[in-house]
């Protein structure tokens, strides 16, 4: 019983450390890439222009929803 409890506590500690490390990571991009942006109605025209500017290779828009 004691081993199971130690394992559970150890697993919880490792999981919390991994979550903390993930949340502390920065959202930097490579030097040749524009920085990440949050799409809003105020900056949609600028986003559309920068999206249409690139003609090399495929382009991708990733929409994430918290729900």
SEFIZA-3560 file (N, C-alpha, C; in Angstrom, 3 decimals):
REM SEFIZA-3560
<numar><xx>0.824</xx><yy>-1.194</yy><zz>0.000</zz><atom>N</atom></numar>
<numar><xx>0.000</xx><yy>0.000</yy><zz>0.000</zz><atom>CA</atom></numar>
<numar><xx>0.871</xx><yy>1.263</yy><zz>0.000</zz><atom>C</atom></numar>
<numar><xx>1.980</xx><yy>1.231</yy><zz>0.751</zz><atom>N</atom></numar>
<numar><xx>2.851</xx><yy>2.395</yy><zz>0.851</zz><atom>CA</atom></numar>
<numar><xx>3.534</xx><yy>2.692</yy><zz>-0.484</zz><atom>C</atom></numar>
<numar><xx>3.935</xx><yy>1.628</yy><zz>-1.222</zz><atom>N</atom></numar>
<numar><xx>4.570</xx><yy>1.817</yy><zz>-2.522</zz><atom>CA</atom></numar>
<numar><xx>3.610</xx><yy>2.478</yy><zz>-3.514</zz><atom>C</atom></numar>
<numar><xx>2.361</xx><yy>2.068</yy><zz>-3.459</zz><atom>N</atom></numar>
<numar><xx>1.364</xx><yy>2.633</yy><zz>-4.372</zz><atom>CA</atom></numar>
<numar><xx>1.165</xx><yy>4.126</yy><zz>-4.093</zz><atom>C</atom></numar>
<numar><xx>1.164</xx><yy>4.489</yy><zz>-2.825</zz><atom>N</atom></numar>
<numar><xx>0.980</xx><yy>5.895</yy><zz>-2.457</zz><atom>CA</atom></numar>
<numar><xx>2.183</xx><yy>6.733</yy><zz>-2.889</zz><atom>C</atom></numar>
<numar><xx>3.388</xx><yy>6.211</yy><zz>-2.689</zz><atom>N</atom></numar>
<numar><xx>4.599</xx><yy>6.914</yy><zz>-3.114</zz><atom>CA</atom></numar>
<numar><xx>4.609</xx><yy>7.075</yy><zz>-4.628</zz><atom>C</atom></numar>
<numar><xx>4.232</xx><yy>6.032</yy><zz>-5.341</zz><atom>N</atom></numar>
<numar><xx>4.161</xx><yy>6.105</yy><zz>-6.806</zz><atom>CA</atom></numar>
<numar><xx>3.159</xx><yy>7.170</yy><zz>-7.250</zz><atom>C</atom></numar>
<numar><xx>2.001</xx><yy>7.227</yy><zz>-6.638</zz><atom>N</atom></numar>
<numar><xx>0.972</xx><yy>8.207</yy><zz>-6.992</zz><atom>CA</atom></numar>
<numar><xx>1.460</xx><yy>9.625</yy><zz>-6.737</zz><atom>C</atom></numar>
<numar><xx>2.084</xx><yy>9.847</yy><zz>-5.593</zz><atom>N</atom></numar>
<numar><xx>2.602</xx><yy>11.184</yy><zz>-5.282</zz><atom>CA</atom></numar>
<numar><xx>3.723</xx><yy>11.553</yy><zz>-6.248</zz><atom>C</atom></numar>
<numar><xx>4.614</xx><yy>10.617</yy><zz>-6.538</zz><atom>N</atom></numar>
<numar><xx>5.699</xx><yy>10.866</yy><zz>-7.488</zz><atom>CA</atom></numar>
<numar><xx>5.174</xx><yy>11.190</yy><zz>-8.872</zz><atom>C</atom></numar>
<numar><xx>4.170</xx><yy>10.446</yy><zz>-9.300</zz><atom>N</atom></numar>
<numar><xx>3.571</xx><yy>10.701</yy><zz>-10.610</zz><atom>CA</atom></numar>
<numar><xx>2.938</xx><yy>12.088</yy><zz>-10.660</zz><atom>C</atom></numar>
<numar><xx>2.254</xx><yy>12.487</yy><zz>-9.599</zz><atom>N</atom></numar>
<numar><xx>1.614</xx><yy>13.802</yy><zz>-9.552</zz><atom>CA</atom></numar>
<numar><xx>2.663</xx><yy>14.912</yy><zz>-9.592</zz><atom>C</atom></numar>
<numar><xx>3.762</xx><yy>14.728</yy><zz>-8.880</zz><atom>N</atom></numar>
<numar><xx>4.826</xx><yy>15.739</yy><zz>-8.876</zz><atom>CA</atom></numar>
<numar><xx>5.443</xx><yy>15.879</yy><zz>-10.266</zz><atom>C</atom></numar>
<numar><xx>5.731</xx><yy>14.759</yy><zz>-10.913</zz><atom>N</atom></numar>
<numar><xx>6.297</xx><yy>14.797</yy><zz>-12.262</zz><atom>CA</atom></numar>
<numar><xx>5.324</xx><yy>15.449</yy><zz>-13.233</zz><atom>C</atom></numar>
<numar><xx>4.052</xx><yy>15.125</yy><zz>-13.138</zz><atom>N</atom></numar>
<numar><xx>3.045</xx><yy>15.715</yy><zz>-14.025</zz><atom>CA</atom></numar>
<numar><xx>2.967</xx><yy>17.222</yy><zz>-13.814</zz><atom>C</atom></numar>
<numar><xx>2.982</xx><yy>17.671</yy><zz>-12.566</zz><atom>N</atom></numar>
<numar><xx>2.940</xx><yy>19.115</yy><zz>-12.296</zz><atom>CA</atom></numar>
<numar><xx>4.186</xx><yy>19.814</yy><zz>-12.815</zz><atom>C</atom></numar>
<numar><xx>5.351</xx><yy>19.196</yy><zz>-12.682</zz><atom>N</atom></numar>
<numar><xx>6.571</xx><yy>19.797</yy><zz>-13.214</zz><atom>CA</atom></numar>
<numar><xx>6.523</xx><yy>19.910</yy><zz>-14.736</zz><atom>C</atom></numar>
<numar><xx>6.015</xx><yy>18.885</yy><zz>-15.393</zz><atom>N</atom></numar>
<numar><xx>5.899</xx><yy>18.942</yy><zz>-16.852</zz><atom>CA</atom></numar>
<numar><xx>4.926</xx><yy>20.030</yy><zz>-17.302</zz><atom>C</atom></numar>
<numar><xx>3.826</xx><yy>20.173</yy><zz>-16.615</zz><atom>N</atom></numar>
<numar><xx>2.859</xx><yy>21.230</yy><zz>-16.948</zz><atom>CA</atom></numar>
<numar><xx>3.479</xx><yy>22.595</yy><zz>-16.717</zz><atom>C</atom></numar>
<numar><xx>4.202</xx><yy>22.767</yy><zz>-15.621</zz><atom>N</atom></numar>
<numar><xx>4.851</xx><yy>24.051</yy><zz>-15.335</zz><atom>CA</atom></numar>
<numar><xx>5.894</xx><yy>24.382</yy><zz>-16.399</zz><atom>C</atom></numar>
<numar><xx>6.683</xx><yy>23.385</yy><zz>-16.820</zz><atom>N</atom></numar>
<numar><xx>7.679</xx><yy>23.626</yy><zz>-17.864</zz><atom>CA</atom></numar>
<numar><xx>7.002</xx><yy>24.003</yy><zz>-19.179</zz><atom>C</atom></numar>
<numar><xx>5.911</xx><yy>23.348</yy><zz>-19.516</zz><atom>N</atom></numar>
<numar><xx>5.184</xx><yy>23.640</yy><zz>-20.751</zz><atom>CA</atom></numar>
<numar><xx>4.649</xx><yy>25.072</yy><zz>-20.740</zz><atom>C</atom></numar>
<numar><xx>4.102</xx><yy>25.504</yy><zz>-19.618</zz><atom>N</atom></numar>
<numar><xx>3.528</xx><yy>26.841</yy><zz>-19.536</zz><atom>CA</atom></numar>
<numar><xx>4.590</xx><yy>27.931</yy><zz>-19.538</zz><atom>C</atom></numar>
<numar><xx>5.817</xx><yy>27.615</yy><zz>-19.137</zz><atom>N</atom></numar>
<numar><xx>6.887</xx><yy>28.599</yy><zz>-19.102</zz><atom>CA</atom></numar>
<numar><xx>7.581</xx><yy>28.751</yy><zz>-20.459</zz><atom>C</atom></numar>
<numar><xx>7.343</xx><yy>27.847</yy><zz>-21.389</zz><atom>N</atom></numar>
<numar><xx>7.996</xx><yy>27.933</yy><zz>-22.698</zz><atom>CA</atom></numar>
<numar><xx>7.535</xx><yy>29.192</yy><zz>-23.421</zz><atom>C</atom></numar>
<numar><xx>8.459</xx><yy>29.824</yy><zz>-24.114</zz><atom>N</atom></numar>
<numar><xx>8.081</xx><yy>31.015</yy><zz>-24.867</zz><atom>CA</atom></numar>
<numar><xx>7.495</xx><yy>30.611</yy><zz>-26.215</zz><atom>C</atom></numar>
<numar><xx>6.824</xx><yy>31.526</yy><zz>-26.832</zz><atom>N</atom></numar>
<numar><xx>6.197</xx><yy>31.252</yy><zz>-28.127</zz><atom>CA</atom></numar>
<numar><xx>6.977</xx><yy>31.962</yy><zz>-29.224</zz><atom>C</atom></numar>
<numar><xx>8.287</xx><yy>31.771</yy><zz>-29.218</zz><atom>N</atom></numar>
<numar><xx>9.119</xx><yy>32.427</yy><zz>-30.213</zz><atom>CA</atom></numar>
<numar><xx>9.036</xx><yy>31.681</yy><zz>-31.544</zz><atom>C</atom></numar>
<numar><xx>9.376</xx><yy>32.387</yy><zz>-32.596</zz><atom>N</atom></numar>
<numar><xx>9.370</xx><yy>31.811</yy><zz>-33.935</zz><atom>CA</atom></numar>
<numar><xx>10.777</xx><yy>31.890</yy><zz>-34.500</zz><atom>C</atom></numar>
<numar><xx>11.056</xx><yy>31.152</yy><zz>-35.560</zz><atom>N</atom></numar>
<numar><xx>12.377</xx><yy>31.239</yy><zz>-36.186</zz><atom>CA</atom></numar>
<numar><xx>12.644</xx><yy>32.660</yy><zz>-36.684</zz><atom>C</atom></numar>
<numar><xx>13.924</xx><yy>33.066</yy><zz>-36.817</zz><atom>N</atom></numar>
<numar><xx>14.246</xx><yy>34.433</yy><zz>-37.238</zz><atom>CA</atom></numar>
<numar><xx>13.645</xx><yy>34.841</yy><zz>-38.580</zz><atom>C</atom></numar>
<numar><xx>13.472</xx><yy>33.895</yy><zz>-39.492</zz><atom>N</atom></numar>
<numar><xx>12.948</xx><yy>34.243</yy><zz>-40.817</zz><atom>CA</atom></numar>
<numar><xx>11.418</xx><yy>34.328</yy><zz>-40.850</zz><atom>C</atom></numar>
<numar><xx>10.763</xx><yy>34.014</yy><zz>-39.751</zz><atom>N</atom></numar>
<numar><xx>9.298</xx><yy>33.980</yy><zz>-39.696</zz><atom>CA</atom></numar>
<numar><xx>8.769</xx><yy>35.156</yy><zz>-38.891</zz><atom>C</atom></numar>
<numar><xx>7.620</xx><yy>35.690</yy><zz>-39.317</zz><atom>N</atom></numar>
<numar><xx>6.971</xx><yy>36.751</yy><zz>-38.557</zz><atom>CA</atom></numar>
<numar><xx>6.558</xx><yy>36.220</yy><zz>-37.191</zz><atom>C</atom></numar>
<numar><xx>6.495</xx><yy>37.089</yy><zz>-36.176</zz><atom>N</atom></numar>
<numar><xx>6.087</xx><yy>36.622</yy><zz>-34.851</zz><atom>CA</atom></numar>
<numar><xx>4.630</xx><yy>36.170</yy><zz>-34.844</zz><atom>C</atom></numar>
<numar><xx>4.289</xx><yy>35.336</yy><zz>-33.862</zz><atom>N</atom></numar>
<numar><xx>2.916</xx><yy>34.864</yy><zz>-33.727</zz><atom>CA</atom></numar>
<numar><xx>1.993</xx><yy>36.033</yy><zz>-33.414</zz><atom>C</atom></numar>
<numar><xx>0.771</xx><yy>35.957</yy><zz>-33.898</zz><atom>N</atom></numar>
<numar><xx>-0.183</xx><yy>37.045</yy><zz>-33.687</zz><atom>CA</atom></numar>
<numar><xx>-1.536</xx><yy>36.466</yy><zz>-33.296</zz><atom>C</atom></numar>
<numar><xx>-2.272</xx><yy>37.244</yy><zz>-32.529</zz><atom>N</atom></numar>
<numar><xx>-3.640</xx><yy>36.890</yy><zz>-32.182</zz><atom>CA</atom></numar>
<numar><xx>-4.559</xx><yy>37.620</yy><zz>-33.154</zz><atom>C</atom></numar>
<numar><xx>-5.389</xx><yy>36.883</yy><zz>-33.845</zz><atom>N</atom></numar>
<numar><xx>-6.257</xx><yy>37.465</yy><zz>-34.860</zz><atom>CA</atom></numar>
<numar><xx>-7.487</xx><yy>38.093</yy><zz>-34.212</zz><atom>C</atom></numar>
<numar><xx>-7.676</xx><yy>39.381</yy><zz>-34.472</zz><atom>N</atom></numar>
<numar><xx>-8.840</xx><yy>40.113</yy><zz>-33.980</zz><atom>CA</atom></numar>
<numar><xx>-9.450</xx><yy>40.872</yy><zz>-35.147</zz><atom>C</atom></numar>
<numar><xx>-10.602</xx><yy>41.473</yy><zz>-34.919</zz><atom>N</atom></numar>
<numar><xx>-11.226</xx><yy>42.265</yy><zz>-35.984</zz><atom>CA</atom></numar>
<numar><xx>-10.398</xx><yy>43.511</yy><zz>-36.291</zz><atom>C</atom></numar>
<numar><xx>-9.645</xx><yy>43.988</yy><zz>-35.315</zz><atom>N</atom></numar>
<numar><xx>-8.843</xx><yy>45.194</yy><zz>-35.518</zz><atom>CA</atom></numar>
<numar><xx>-7.638</xx><yy>44.943</yy><zz>-36.419</zz><atom>C</atom></numar>
<numar><xx>-7.061</xx><yy>43.747</yy><zz>-36.391</zz><atom>N</atom></numar>
<numar><xx>-5.864</xx><yy>43.490</yy><zz>-37.201</zz><atom>CA</atom></numar>
<numar><xx>-6.119</xx><yy>42.502</yy><zz>-38.347</zz><atom>C</atom></numar>
<numar><xx>-7.367</xx><yy>42.254</yy><zz>-38.684</zz><atom>N</atom></numar>
<numar><xx>-7.670</xx><yy>41.270</yy><zz>-39.719</zz><atom>CA</atom></numar>
<numar><xx>-7.169</xx><yy>41.701</yy><zz>-41.094</zz><atom>C</atom></numar>
<numar><xx>-7.291</xx><yy>42.971</yy><zz>-41.430</zz><atom>N</atom></numar>
<numar><xx>-6.845</xx><yy>43.449</yy><zz>-42.749</zz><atom>CA</atom></numar>
<numar><xx>-5.327</xx><yy>43.295</yy><zz>-42.882</zz><atom>C</atom></numar>
<numar><xx>-4.586</xx><yy>43.628</yy><zz>-41.830</zz><atom>N</atom></numar>
<numar><xx>-3.134</xx><yy>43.459</yy><zz>-41.861</zz><atom>CA</atom></numar>
<numar><xx>-2.770</xx><yy>41.982</yy><zz>-41.989</zz><atom>C</atom></numar>
<numar><xx>-3.490</xx><yy>41.119</yy><zz>-41.290</zz><atom>N</atom></numar>
<numar><xx>-3.248</xx><yy>39.678</yy><zz>-41.379</zz><atom>CA</atom></numar>
<numar><xx>-3.514</xx><yy>39.186</yy><zz>-42.798</zz><atom>C</atom></numar>
<numar><xx>-4.619</xx><yy>39.607</yy><zz>-43.368</zz><atom>N</atom></numar>
<numar><xx>-4.972</xx><yy>39.179</yy><zz>-44.719</zz><atom>CA</atom></numar>
<numar><xx>-3.902</xx><yy>39.599</yy><zz>-45.725</zz><atom>C</atom></numar>
<numar><xx>-3.392</xx><yy>40.823</yy><zz>-45.581</zz><atom>N</atom></numar>
<numar><xx>-2.333</xx><yy>41.300</yy><zz>-46.478</zz><atom>CA</atom></numar>
<numar><xx>-1.048</xx><yy>40.498</yy><zz>-46.333</zz><atom>C</atom></numar>
<numar><xx>-0.645</xx><yy>40.208</yy><zz>-45.117</zz><atom>N</atom></numar>
<numar><xx>0.587</xx><yy>39.439</yy><zz>-44.918</zz><atom>CA</atom></numar>
<numar><xx>0.406</xx><yy>37.982</yy><zz>-45.347</zz><atom>C</atom></numar>
<numar><xx>-0.797</xx><yy>37.446</yy><zz>-45.204</zz><atom>N</atom></numar>
<numar><xx>-1.070</xx><yy>36.076</yy><zz>-45.641</zz><atom>CA</atom></numar>
<numar><xx>-1.002</xx><yy>35.971</yy><zz>-47.153</zz><atom>C</atom></numar>
<numar><xx>-1.566</xx><yy>36.949</yy><zz>-47.850</zz><atom>N</atom></numar>
<numar><xx>-1.574</xx><yy>36.926</yy><zz>-49.310</zz><atom>CA</atom></numar>
<numar><xx>-0.232</xx><yy>37.320</yy><zz>-49.911</zz><atom>C</atom></numar>
<numar><xx>0.657</xx><yy>37.929</yy><zz>-49.112</zz><atom>N</atom></numar>
<numar><xx>1.957</xx><yy>38.393</yy><zz>-49.598</zz><atom>CA</atom></numar>
<numar><xx>2.845</xx><yy>37.231</yy><zz>-50.018</zz><atom>C</atom></numar>
<numar><xx>2.825</xx><yy>36.155</yy><zz>-49.284</zz><atom>N</atom></numar>
<numar><xx>3.697</xx><yy>35.013</yy><zz>-49.550</zz><atom>CA</atom></numar>
<numar><xx>3.110</xx><yy>34.147</yy><zz>-50.658</zz><atom>C</atom></numar>
<numar><xx>3.943</xx><yy>33.861</yy><zz>-51.674</zz><atom>N</atom></numar>
<numar><xx>3.480</xx><yy>32.998</yy><zz>-52.765</zz><atom>CA</atom></numar>
<numar><xx>4.276</xx><yy>31.700</yy><zz>-52.817</zz><atom>C</atom></numar>
<numar><xx>5.284</xx><yy>31.556</yy><zz>-51.944</zz><atom>N</atom></numar>
<numar><xx>6.105</xx><yy>30.360</yy><zz>-51.941</zz><atom>CA</atom></numar>
<numar><xx>5.530</xx><yy>29.313</yy><zz>-50.989</zz><atom>C</atom></numar>
<numar><xx>5.271</xx><yy>28.146</yy><zz>-51.494</zz><atom>N</atom></numar>
<numar><xx>4.846</xx><yy>27.031</yy><zz>-50.661</zz><atom>CA</atom></numar>
<numar><xx>3.442</xx><yy>27.169</yy><zz>-50.117</zz><atom>C</atom></numar>
<numar><xx>2.993</xx><yy>26.145</yy><zz>-49.430</zz><atom>N</atom></numar>
<numar><xx>1.643</xx><yy>26.168</yy><zz>-48.859</zz><atom>CA</atom></numar>
<numar><xx>1.563</xx><yy>27.093</yy><zz>-47.652</zz><atom>C</atom></numar>
<numar><xx>0.394</xx><yy>27.631</yy><zz>-47.419</zz><atom>N</atom></numar>
<numar><xx>0.139</xx><yy>28.494</yy><zz>-46.269</zz><atom>CA</atom></numar>
<numar><xx>-0.911</xx><yy>27.837</yy><zz>-45.405</zz><atom>C</atom></numar>
<numar><xx>-0.848</xx><yy>28.070</yy><zz>-44.110</zz><atom>N</atom></numar>
<numar><xx>-1.730</xx><yy>27.404</yy><zz>-43.180</zz><atom>CA</atom></numar>
<numar><xx>-2.196</xx><yy>28.390</yy><zz>-42.119</zz><atom>C</atom></numar>
<numar><xx>-3.485</xx><yy>28.365</yy><zz>-41.855</zz><atom>N</atom></numar>
<numar><xx>-4.065</xx><yy>29.156</yy><zz>-40.754</zz><atom>CA</atom></numar>
<numar><xx>-4.562</xx><yy>28.163</yy><zz>-39.729</zz><atom>C</atom></numar>
<numar><xx>-4.103</xx><yy>28.302</yy><zz>-38.488</zz><atom>N</atom></numar>
<numar><xx>-4.491</xx><yy>27.401</yy><zz>-37.421</zz><atom>CA</atom></numar>
<numar><xx>-5.388</xx><yy>28.166</yy><zz>-36.461</zz><atom>C</atom></numar>
<numar><xx>-6.645</xx><yy>27.740</yy><zz>-36.350</zz><atom>N</atom></numar>
<numar><xx>-7.595</xx><yy>28.368</yy><zz>-35.452</zz><atom>CA</atom></numar>
<numar><xx>-7.799</xx><yy>27.471</yy><zz>-34.250</zz><atom>C</atom></numar>
<numar><xx>-7.550</xx><yy>27.991</yy><zz>-33.067</zz><atom>N</atom></numar>
<numar><xx>-7.708</xx><yy>27.230</yy><zz>-31.833</zz><atom>CA</atom></numar>
<numar><xx>-8.837</xx><yy>27.827</yy><zz>-31.018</zz><atom>C</atom></numar>
<numar><xx>-9.647</xx><yy>26.957</yy><zz>-30.458</zz><atom>N</atom></numar>
<numar><xx>-10.766</xx><yy>27.400</yy><zz>-29.631</zz><atom>CA</atom></numar>
<numar><xx>-10.665</xx><yy>26.748</yy><zz>-28.262</zz><atom>C</atom></numar>
<numar><xx>-10.904</xx><yy>27.509</yy><zz>-27.194</zz><atom>N</atom></numar>
<numar><xx>-10.802</xx><yy>26.916</yy><zz>-25.871</zz><atom>CA</atom></numar>
<numar><xx>-11.987</xx><yy>26.028</yy><zz>-25.504</zz><atom>C</atom></numar>
<numar><xx>-12.955</xx><yy>25.899</yy><zz>-26.366</zz><atom>N</atom></numar>
<numar><xx>-14.122</xx><yy>25.084</yy><zz>-26.034</zz><atom>CA</atom></numar>
<numar><xx>-14.061</xx><yy>23.751</yy><zz>-26.742</zz><atom>C</atom></numar>
//
